[in-house]
Amino acid sequence: MATDAISIGGVDLADPDTYVGGMPHGAFRELRRHAPVAWHPYGDNPGFWALTGYDEVLAVSRDSRTWSSQTTGVFLDVPAPEDSYQLSLMMLTMDPPRHTALRALVSRGFTPRHLARLNARTADMARDILDAALQRGECEFVDDVAGALPSYVIAELLGIPLDDGRRLYALTEIMNTRPLHDPELMQTQVELFGYAGDLAASKRAAPGDDIATALLHAEVDGQRLTDLEFNLFFMLLLNAGGDTTRNLVAAGTLALIEHPEQWARLAADPSLMPTAIEEMLRWTSPVNVFTRTATRDTEVGGVPLRAGERVAMFYPSANRDEKHFADPDRFDIGRAPNHHLAFGGGGTHFCLGASLARVEATAIFGEILTRTAHIELAGPVERVRSVLMNGIRSMPVRLTPASVPA
């Protein structure tokens, strides 16, 4: 077999410690240059082919016939045989046609009325969150601002108390930073499933005007979500809807702090907000990697692969591919076009919450820009120790209010 990815890039992409000091963009650059499809060993676990080029990641993302999410899951760790049944029940690890039907069912919960009300509430919640942060002067930005908004939005979506949203959201951090079969991880899953089960029972007994109720009563081809499917979707919503937006807002704010000329540019011209959000998504790439398994003999980037072999799509690398982004290591809030892959490359598993994440980011950054004169770091930035998520665990900041309140 050809020289492996660790030898070429110089780092182990499957080791969470690799990411504690920051995304290994130098290693990704070397891999894109010399082997955008490179074999990566994984200790005693099944190895995988690391995809670091934009074209390779895009091609796999858009071909769910050849590249299965369900066969061995979408994470580097392959589930044990006794756990593999779950892969056919979760949207994230489900293949068509069941995935297509379930996605259509779930989308019926997101009615125009619900989304319009949610947009208005998101703006109100963002204002309240920044009010509290400005009153304190200093805050833990990740928990108090970046993590607060998605947890409140998810609570609003589900029709549960905001405080419950905060508590449930805190549990997702355990899920994304603990290894498979870790006792604390398993206890967290039990707690989340218990809450989801109670929520489903209460919404069936007393329906509300919320998306949880709509999901439980929506039908596609005469079928509704089963209790287990609702529980698993509930867990996916908490994880995908919470962590990705938190990572975007925290890392996007850090990018603006580290590039004050871009902050000044956005403050002077708020019409740049849409392109600024897209550049933050490209720059931060909130999810680091997902895997797929070949359903047949095929090739990627000219490299032949056999049925059953796995590939790992590294989105932060694809989003800095020199073939698709001019000066990719430059943070440019006016970058256009900007066809990043932060939400996946389209296809079957394109992120359901992409629009909602953009709404949340627009709301919170709009408040930050109009109501703060300055934000500076008030302590060290600590990153999440995770292969899956590209995020910040802690970022203390000091906020200076704008001289004229908005």
N, C-alpha and C positions, 0 to 999 in steps of 0.2 A: 504493500500500500504506500502511496505517496507520503511525503513529509507531512506530519500532522499539524493542526492549527496551533497547538501550544508552541511548537518549535518555531513556526513562522511569526506568530504574534508576540511570543514571549510571555504570555500570561494564560492562566487556566480560566477559560470563560465559564466553566461550570462551578467555580469556587466563589461563594458569596463574599469572601474577603477581598477578592479582586476589585470589587465595586465600592468598598468602604471609602477609599481615597478619591473616588470619582470615576466616571465612565472611562474605560481604557481606549480612548480614541486613537492613540498612537498604534496600539495593537490592531484595532479595526482597520486603520489606514494601510498597514502592512498586508493584512489579509486581503483587503479589496485589491491591492496592487498585484499581489503575487498568487493568491488562491482564494477567490471569492466563494468557492465551494471547497471547503477543506475538512478532512476527517478530524474529529475531535474525540479522543478517548474520554471515558467517564468512570475511572476507577473500576470497581467490580460491576458497575451498571452497564447496560447497553450504551455504546457510544452513539454518536450522531455526526452528521455533516453540518458544519457551521456555515450558514449563508450570511455573508456580510455585504454583498452588492445589492443595489436597488433593484436591478432587473431580475435577479434571482429570487429575491423576496416577493416581488410583485407577481412573478409567474406562478409561484407556489400558492400564494394567497388566493389567486383567481381560478385555481383548478382543483375544486374539491372532489372531482371524480378520481383524479390521480393521487391527490394528497388528502388523506383522511385525518380528521381530528379525533375520531372515535376509536380507531384501532388500538392505540396505546396512549391516548390522551394528548394534551397540549403542553405538558410540563416536562422538564428534563427527566424527572423521576417517573418510571413506568409503574403503574399500579400493580399490586400483587394480583394473581388470578382471581382470588376470592373477592377482590374489590372492583374488578373490571366491569361488573354489571352497571356500576354507576355511570360509566362513560356514555351509555345510551340514554341516560335520563337528564343530563345537564346540557343546556343549550351550548355552552362553551365547548363541549367535547362531543357534540352530536353531529352526525352527517345527514345530508339530505337522503330521502325526502322528509323524514320526520322533523329534521331541523327547520325545513322550509315551512311546514305546517305550524309548528310551535311558534316560530318567529312571527308568522301572520297572526296567530292568536294573541300573542303578547302585544303586538303593535296595536291591536284593537283596544287595549287599555289606555293607550295614549291618544285620547280623542282631542280634537281641536279645542273643545271647551276646557278640558283638564290642562292642556298645555298653555292656553292663554292665561288661565288663572295662576298657573305655576310660574309663568314668566313675571307676572306682576308681584307675586309673593317673593320670588327670588330677589328682585330689586329691593323690596322692603327688608328682607332678611340680611342682605349684604350691607344695607345702611345701618341696621342695628348692630351688626357684628363690628363694623368699623367704628361706630359710636363708642362701643365698649373698649375697643383697643386704644382709641385716642384719649379716652378718659384716663386710662392707666398710664399712658405715655410710653411704657415699655411693655412688651408682651412676648410670649412664645408664639411666633407667627404661625408655625405649622399647626399647632393645636387650636390656637385662639382665633385664627382667621382662615387659613387655607383649609383646615379640616372641619371647621365649624359649618361653613356654608354647605358643602355636600351632605353632611350629616343632617342638617335641617331640611334640605331639599328632599332627601330620601324619606324623612319622616313625613313631610308634606305629601309626597307621592303615595305613601302607604296609609295615610290617614291615622298616624299614631302621634303621641306627644313628642314635642321636640327634644325633651330630655331623654326619651327612649332612643331617639335617633343618635344622640351623642354617645350613649352607653353602648349601643349596638355597633356603632362605628369604631369604638375603641377595641372591640373584639376582633375586627378585621385585621388590625395590625398584628395580632397574635397569629392569625391564620397565614399571613404573608411572610412571616419571619421565623416560622418554626418548621422543622423537617417533618416529612411524612411519618405518621405513627407516633409523633411526640405526644405524650400524655396531655399536656396543656392544650395542644392543638385539637386533640380529639374531644376534650371537655368543652372547648369553645364551640365546636361544631354541634355538640349535643345541646348546648345552651341556645344557639341560634335556631336550630331546628325546633326546639321547644317553643321559642317565641313565635316562630312562623306558624306552627300548628295552632297555637292559641289565637293568633291574629286571624287565620283563616276561619276558625270556628266562630269568632266574634263577628266577622264581616258577613258570614253567611246568615247568622242569626239576626244581625242588625246592620243591613247594608248601608254604606255611606256613599257620599259623592266623591270618591277617591279612586285612584288607579288600582289599589289592591282589590277593591270590590269589583271594579270593571274586569280585572283579570280573572277573578274567580267565577264570573258569570258569562264571560265571553265564550263563544263557540266557533270552531272551525270544522266544517264537515260533521257537525253534530257532536263534536267532542269538546270537552272542557279540560282544563288543567286538573290533573289528579293532585291529591294532597302532597305526594312526594315531589311532583313536578313544581308545584307552587313553592314548596320549601326550598328546593334547589334554586329556583329563580330568585327567591327572596335573598338567598345567600349570594348569588351572583350579582344582584343589584347592589347589595351592600359593599361587596368587594370591588367590582368593576366601576360602579357609580361613585364610590367614595374615594378609593385610593388614587384613581387616575386623575380626578379633578384636584384632589389635594396636592398631588405631585406637580401637576401643571401650574397651579397657583403659587405654590411655594418656590419651585425652581424658576418659574417665570419672573417672580418678584426678585429673586436673587440675580437673574440675568439683567434686569433693569438696574439693580443696585450696582452691579459690576460694569455696566455700560451706561454711565450717566448721560452720555450724549444722546443715546436712544431714548432714555427717560425724558430728557428735555424735549426731544423731537416729538414724542407722543403727547406730552403735556401741551405743547404749542399747537398741535394739530390732531385733535381727538378723532378726526375722520379716519385716521390710520389704525384705529382700534381693530377692525376686522383682520387686516394683514398682520398686525402685531400679535394677535392671538394665534394665527396660523404659524408665525415664526416661532412663538413660544412652544407650540406643539412640536414643531420640527426640532427645535433646539433642545427641548427637555426630553422628548420621547418617553412619556410616563411609564410605558411597559417596555421592558428590555427584550424579552424573548418568548416566543411560543414555538412549539414543535408540531410537525406533521409526519405521517407515516405513508410511504409509497404503497399504493394498492396494486401496482404492476411494475414491471421493469420499465425504466424511463431514463431521462437525463435532465440535468439542471446545469445551465451554463456550460454545456458541452461535456460535463462529467457524467458517465453512465452510473446509474444507481439501480439496485435490485429491489424487487418487491419486498416489503417488510423493513427496509432501511428507513431511518429517521433523519429528518433535517430540522435544524433550529434556525429560525428567522430572527436575526438581531436587528431590531428596528432602529436603535440609535446609530448604528453603522450605515444602514441603508439611507437614513435621513441626512447623512453627510457624504454621500457618494459624489465624488467630483464630476462624474459623468452627467449628473442631473442637477447639481446645485453649484452655481458659480461662487467661488470663494466660500466653501461650505462651513468653514470655521469662523466666519464672521456673523455676528448677531445683527440682523438687519430687519427692523420692524416694518420696512416698506417692501420687503422681498416679494417679487411677483414675476412670473408665476411661482407657486410654491406647492408642488404636488407631493407633499410629504406623506409618509406611511404611518403616522402616529396612531391612527385608528385602524390599522390594517390596510391592506392594499385593495379594498373593495372586495367583491366576491361574497361568498356565503356568510362569512363570519365578520363582515364589516361591523364595527361597534354600533350597537343599537342606541347607545347614549351619546353619540357624537354631537348631535345638535344641542342636547341638554348641557353637555360639558361646555360648549361654546357660550351658551346663555349664562351659565354660572360664572365663567371666567370674565365675560364682558361686564357683568354686573359688579363683581368685586373689584376689577381693575378700574372700572369707571369711578367707583367710590374712592379708591386709593388716589387716583390722579387728581380728582377735583377737591379732595378734602385733606390731603396731606401736602405739606410743602417739601418734606424730606423724610426719607426712611433710611436708616443706617443700621448696620449690624451692631449688636450690643454684646456679642459673645461669639464663640466658635460655632461653625455650621457642622452638624453631624449628619452623615448620610445613613440611610437605611441599609442594613446588612442583608442584602437579598439579591438573588440572581434574577428573579422574576420582575420585581418592581424597581424602577429607576426613580428613587425618591429621596427626600430629606426628612430625617427623623426630628431634628431640632434646629431651630434658627431664631435665636433671640434677637429682637429688633427694637430700635428706639424710633418713635414716630413724632414728627413735628407737625402740628396742625397747620392747615392753610390759614393765612391771616384773615381771610373773609370766609366765614362758614358757608358751605354750599346750601 
